[in-house]
Amino acid sequence: MSLRSVSLFFCALAVSVSAYAHEYQLGSLHIDHPYARATVPGQPAGGAFLSIENSGKEADKLIGVSALIAKSTEIHTMSMEGNVMKMREVGEIELLPASKVDMIPGHGYHIMLIGLTQPLKAGDKFPLTLTFQKAGKIEVSVYVTDLTGKSADTAHQH
Protein backbone atom coordinates (compact mmCIF):
# COMPACT_ATOMS: atom_id res chain seq x y z
CA MET A 1 0.00 0.00 0.00
CA SER A 2 1.35 3.42 -0.89
CA LEU A 3 1.65 6.24 1.59
CA ARG A 4 -1.06 8.11 -0.33
CA SER A 5 -3.45 5.15 -0.04
CA VAL A 6 -2.82 4.84 3.68
CA SER A 7 -3.38 8.59 4.14
CA LEU A 8 -6.65 8.44 2.17
CA PHE A 9 -7.81 5.45 4.22
CA PHE A 10 -7.21 7.25 7.54
CA CYS A 11 -8.85 10.44 6.26
CA ALA A 12 -11.93 8.47 5.20
CA LEU A 13 -11.96 6.68 8.55
CA ALA A 14 -11.76 9.96 10.45
CA VAL A 15 -14.63 11.43 8.43
CA SER A 16 -16.81 8.33 8.90
CA VAL A 17 -16.13 8.23 12.65
CA SER A 18 -16.91 11.92 13.08
CA ALA A 19 -20.12 11.52 11.09
CA TYR A 20 -21.33 8.96 13.63
CA ALA A 21 -19.98 10.57 16.78
CA HIS A 22 -22.77 12.51 18.35
CA GLU A 23 -21.64 14.21 21.45
CA TYR A 24 -21.93 17.89 22.22
CA GLN A 25 -20.35 20.39 24.57
CA LEU A 26 -22.14 23.45 25.98
CA GLY A 27 -19.96 25.19 28.55
CA SER A 28 -19.23 22.63 31.25
CA LEU A 29 -22.06 20.34 30.06
CA HIS A 30 -21.24 17.30 27.93
CA ILE A 31 -24.24 15.78 26.10
CA ASP A 32 -23.62 12.30 24.75
CA HIS A 33 -25.41 9.82 22.56
CA PRO A 34 -28.90 11.27 21.93
CA TYR A 35 -31.12 8.51 20.52
CA ALA A 36 -34.74 7.40 20.25
CA ARG A 37 -36.25 4.02 19.55
CA ALA A 38 -38.28 3.41 16.42
CA THR A 39 -42.05 3.49 16.75
CA VAL A 40 -44.68 1.25 15.20
CA PRO A 41 -47.25 2.72 12.75
CA GLY A 42 -49.91 4.72 14.58
CA GLN A 43 -47.92 5.02 17.80
CA PRO A 44 -48.66 8.55 19.07
CA ALA A 45 -45.61 9.02 21.30
CA GLY A 46 -41.98 8.03 21.61
CA GLY A 47 -39.04 8.49 23.93
CA ALA A 48 -35.60 10.04 23.53
CA PHE A 49 -32.57 9.25 25.66
CA LEU A 50 -29.12 10.76 26.23
CA SER A 51 -26.60 11.47 28.95
CA ILE A 52 -25.59 14.83 30.39
CA GLU A 53 -22.43 15.28 32.40
CA ASN A 54 -21.71 18.45 34.33
CA SER A 55 -17.94 18.79 34.68
CA GLY A 56 -18.23 22.30 36.08
CA LYS A 57 -18.11 23.66 39.59
CA GLU A 58 -21.65 25.07 39.51
CA ALA A 59 -24.98 23.27 39.31
CA ASP A 60 -27.21 23.74 36.27
CA LYS A 61 -30.64 22.44 35.29
CA LEU A 62 -32.19 21.01 32.15
CA ILE A 63 -35.36 23.12 32.11
CA GLY A 64 -36.82 22.45 28.67
CA VAL A 65 -36.80 20.29 25.56
CA SER A 66 -38.38 20.77 22.14
CA ALA A 67 -38.54 18.90 18.84
CA LEU A 68 -40.45 19.67 15.66
CA ILE A 69 -41.16 15.95 15.22
CA ALA A 70 -43.67 16.08 18.12
CA LYS A 71 -46.55 18.37 19.07
CA SER A 72 -45.09 18.59 22.57
CA THR A 73 -42.05 17.35 24.45
CA GLU A 74 -41.71 16.75 28.16
CA ILE A 75 -39.05 15.65 30.59
CA HIS A 76 -40.33 12.52 32.36
CA THR A 77 -39.21 10.18 35.06
CA MET A 78 -40.17 6.51 35.18
CA SER A 79 -40.24 4.12 38.11
CA MET A 80 -41.70 0.76 38.99
CA GLU A 81 -44.10 0.55 41.91
CA GLY A 82 -44.68 -3.13 42.44
CA ASN A 83 -45.54 -4.43 38.97
CA VAL A 84 -46.82 -1.07 37.74
CA MET A 85 -44.75 1.33 35.67
CA LYS A 86 -45.34 4.95 36.72
CA MET A 87 -44.34 7.86 34.51
CA ARG A 88 -44.66 11.48 35.45
CA GLU A 89 -43.60 14.77 34.00
CA VAL A 90 -40.89 16.68 35.83
CA GLY A 91 -40.22 20.32 35.06
CA GLU A 92 -36.45 20.03 35.22
CA ILE A 93 -33.46 17.84 35.92
CA GLU A 94 -30.87 19.17 38.35
CA LEU A 95 -27.30 18.70 37.17
CA LEU A 96 -25.02 18.90 40.20
CA PRO A 97 -21.33 19.74 39.76
CA ALA A 98 -19.18 16.74 38.81
CA SER A 99 -22.24 14.56 38.17
CA LYS A 100 -23.81 12.67 35.29
CA VAL A 101 -27.42 11.89 34.43
CA ASP A 102 -27.98 8.90 32.14
CA MET A 103 -31.37 8.70 30.45
CA ILE A 104 -31.96 5.05 29.61
CA PRO A 105 -35.10 3.12 28.64
CA GLY A 106 -37.02 1.65 31.54
CA HIS A 107 -35.28 3.56 34.30
CA GLY A 108 -35.04 7.15 35.50
CA TYR A 109 -35.39 10.11 33.18
CA HIS A 110 -36.33 10.28 29.51
CA ILE A 111 -37.73 12.79 27.04
CA MET A 112 -41.31 12.12 25.94
CA LEU A 113 -42.18 13.01 22.35
CA ILE A 114 -45.96 13.43 22.43
CA GLY A 115 -48.12 13.69 19.33
CA LEU A 116 -45.53 12.51 16.84
CA THR A 117 -45.93 14.19 13.46
CA GLN A 118 -44.39 11.13 11.76
CA PRO A 119 -43.22 7.66 12.81
CA LEU A 120 -39.70 7.30 14.15
CA LYS A 121 -37.90 5.00 11.71
CA ALA A 122 -34.62 3.23 12.44
CA GLY A 123 -31.78 4.97 10.64
CA ASP A 124 -33.43 8.42 10.69
CA LYS A 125 -32.39 11.34 12.84
CA PHE A 126 -34.12 14.51 14.02
CA PRO A 127 -33.13 17.71 15.85
CA LEU A 128 -33.87 18.17 19.54
CA THR A 129 -33.30 21.44 21.40
CA LEU A 130 -32.20 21.25 25.03
CA THR A 131 -32.56 24.33 27.23
CA PHE A 132 -30.46 24.71 30.36
CA GLN A 133 -31.01 27.30 33.08
CA LYS A 134 -27.43 28.63 33.00
CA ALA A 135 -25.70 27.18 29.94
CA GLY A 136 -28.46 28.18 27.50
CA LYS A 137 -29.72 26.22 24.48
CA ILE A 138 -28.16 23.63 22.23
CA GLU A 139 -29.56 21.64 19.31
CA VAL A 140 -28.52 17.98 19.13
CA SER A 141 -29.21 15.29 16.55
CA VAL A 142 -31.22 12.34 17.85
CA TYR A 143 -30.53 9.07 16.01
CA VAL A 144 -33.39 6.58 15.75
CA THR A 145 -32.53 2.97 16.58
CA ASP A 146 -34.63 -0.15 16.04
CA LEU A 147 -36.88 -1.42 18.84
CA THR A 148 -33.99 -3.34 20.42
CA GLY A 149 -31.91 -0.18 20.65
CA LYS A 150 -29.60 -1.05 17.75
CA SER A 151 -29.04 1.30 14.86
CA ALA A 152 -30.18 0.36 11.38
CA ASP A 153 -26.72 1.39 10.27
CA THR A 154 -24.27 -1.15 11.65
CA ALA A 155 -21.44 1.36 11.48
CA HIS A 156 -23.28 3.55 13.97
CA GLN A 157 -23.03 1.76 17.28
CA HIS A 158 -25.00 2.82 20.37
N, C-alpha and C positions, 0 to 999 in steps of 0.2 A: 504494500500500500504506500502510495506517495505521501509526502508531507501535506500536500494540498488536499488530498482525499481525507486524511485524518483530521485536518483542520475543518473541512466542510462537515464531516460527521459530527464533531463536537459542537460546532455552531448550530447544526440542526437539532442536536440533542438538547442544547441549552434553550433554544426557542420552544421546542415541544414541552420541556419541563416547565418553563415559565408560563406557557399557555394553560397548563393544568394546575399550577400552583394558585390557590386562591386564599391568600391571607392578606390582611390589611392592617395598617398601622394608623392610628389617629391619636397623636400625642403619646401618652403613656399606655394607651389601650391597644392591645393586639387582638384582632378578630381573625379567627381561623376556621376554615372549612365550612362555610355556609352551604347547607344542602337541604333538600326537601325530598320526600318520597313520592313516587308517582301515585296518581289517583286513578280510580276506576271510572268509566263513563257515568256521568250523572252525580258523582260525589260532589257535594256542595262546599266542602271545606278540606283543607290540608294543613300540614304542619311543616315548619321550617326549623332547622337546628343549626347551631354553631357554638363556638366557644369564644369567650372574651376573657382576656387576661389583663389585669391592671398591674403594670410593673412600676407605677408611680408611687409617690409618697402621700398622695391625697386620695380620698375616696371619690368616686363618681357614681352616677346612676344611669342605667339605660331607662329612659323615660318615654320612648315612643318608637314605633316601627310602622312602616308603610310600604305597600307594594301595589302597583297598578294591576297586577294579576288577580287581585281580590277586592271586593267591595269594602271590606274592612279588615284590619289586622289588629291583633291583640297579643299582649304578652300573657302567657298562661303558666300555671303550675299544675302538675299532675301528681296525685298520690293514690295509693291503694289503702282503702279502709275496709279491712276484712277482705272479701272477694269483690268489692265494688271499686271501680276506678272513679276518682273524683277529680274533675278539672275545674279550675276557677281562674278568672282573669285577675291579674295583679297589675297595678298601675306602673310598677317600676321594678327594676332589679338593682339592688345595691352592689357596687363593685368596690370592695374594700381594698386598701393598698396591699400590694404583694399577694393578690388572690386571683383565683380563676373560677369562672362559672362555665360548666360544660352543659350545653343543652343536648340531651340525648333522648331518643324515643323511649317512652314508657317510664320515664323517671325525671322528676324535677321540672325545670323550665322548658318551654318551647314557644314558638311563635305560631299563633293560629292564623290561618289565611281563610277568612270567612266570605262566602259568596264568590267562589272562584269564577272568573270570567272565561276561563278555558281550562280543560283538564291539564294536569301536570303530567308530562310525558317524559319517561326516562331518556336522558341524553340532552334534554332542553336545559336552558338556564333562563333566569329572570332577575331583574334588579330589585333589591330590597334596601330601603333607607332606614338606617338606625340613627336615633337621636339620643344623645347623651347630655345630661344636665350641664356638665362643665366642658367636655371635649367638643361638643357640637354635633354636626351631622356627617355621616359618611354613607355612600352608596356602595353596596357589595353585590357581587353576582352569586346567586343561589343556583347550584347545580342540582338537577333532578335525577335521583337514582331510581332503580326499580323498587318493587315492594320489599325486597330483602335488604335494601340499603346499598346494593351494588350499582355502580354506574353502568349505563349501556355501553359506554366506551371503555374497553378494558385497559386502555392506557391511563385512564383517569381513575386512580384508586382513592377510596374514601377510608 
